[in-house]
Amino acid sequence: MFEPDTLAELLGPDRYEQILDRACLQFEPDHPTYIRTCQAVYQHILDHRQFDTLESTRHYGGLVFWLVWTRQACELVAALVRAGGPVRAAPAIQLYIELHPDSKLADLQLDQAGQQAGDEADLVASYARLESVKPGTVNQAVETWRAGRATLSSHGASQL
């Protein structure tokens, strides 16, 4: 199951959790096969933008950590914004700042530490501008979210 060729055949949204659960049972977290398996699953999830398949599982934190650590969180941030707005994406960006203290975004946050903190939409916009390898994807998600809020507001619905 954990051989690269076999694993590649098994990967899919209905099997991610099962594969990761089995890896947890069979290997220690620092074992090369465990690491390789997790990376393969996480990469497959990223390639197919299926982040929500692990969202309510114990493996979601590992996925988010890996995406942020490897600086591949753009699609995740965009998906989180589309699903619930910038407030939903802010924790992933804050993790990015913690894991990459040498980043431009971390420097910006340090510069603004004495000032009033900006809102989550500003944080997402700053991430898109300074760190994202796909700023258009992140910005488009924010604009879609804003347009949705404006539409709801114009129809008398309460703000989310």
HELIX and SHEET records of a PDB file:
HELIX    1   1 PRO A    4  LEU A   10  1                                   7    
HELIX    2   2 TYR A   16  GLN A   26  1                                  11    
HELIX    3   3 PRO A   32  HIS A   48  1                                  17    
HELIX    4   4 PHE A   51  THR A   53  5                                   3    
HELIX    5   5 TYR A   60  TRP A   69  1                                  10    
HELIX    6   6 CYS A   74  GLY A   84  1                                  11    
HELIX    7   7 PRO A   86  LEU A   99  1                                  14    
HELIX    8   8 LYS A  104  ASP A  111  1                                   8    
HELIX    9   9 GLU A  120  LEU A  130  1                                  11    
HELIX   10  10 PRO A  135  SER A  154  1                                  20    
END                                                                             
